[in-house]
Amino acid sequence: MRQRVMRALVLVALCGAAAAVADTPPASSLLTKTTSCLASGDGYLRAHLAGAINANIDWPNSGTHCEGESRDKPPGVRLSFQRTAGGAPNLLLVFGLTGVRAGKPAHEVGANLTVIVQGKSRIYGTLGDTRCTVDSLTQRALTGAGAGAGAYRVEARGFCTQPAHAIRGDGDVLVSTFEFAGLVNYESQDK
């Protein structure tokens, strides 16, 4: 019963996110050719997807938009990655990592993963952080122009043992491996 209630709550939240995504202008109007993940030039996302979406993602810093923030419930961080327009399929990947704190390394961290196919009303989610794990995570404070207080480069490597199920659309997507380096801004957590 508890799992059904949790799943229903997650579905409501994801459907709200889906509506927001559907109302968002196309990625081509949001991202430009000068988009880059990290000002330092060393951001990236690599992942292997199989099932309803078959893709080997190898997104370098240039042309990849990434952002991240701390979250309170459950405590941790949320990072998102997407490419500039023109990618096939046009994906947005969102990683919710439980228990990650500013500047601290982490191992065996639970990860909630959402995969959104933009413009197609297809959303896949693990519906919790028990299906994916981050093996290792390191953080480095960012300094310099545009870094801001509380900005960190977060690098992580992990895997999923079970697929993300369709929230909208059909089928399942297994993200067997993933690794990324992106931005997390803890500034809001510090206030």
Order of alpha helices (4+ residues) and beta strands (2+ residues): alpha-alpha-beta-beta-beta-beta-beta-beta-beta-beta-beta-beta-beta-alpha
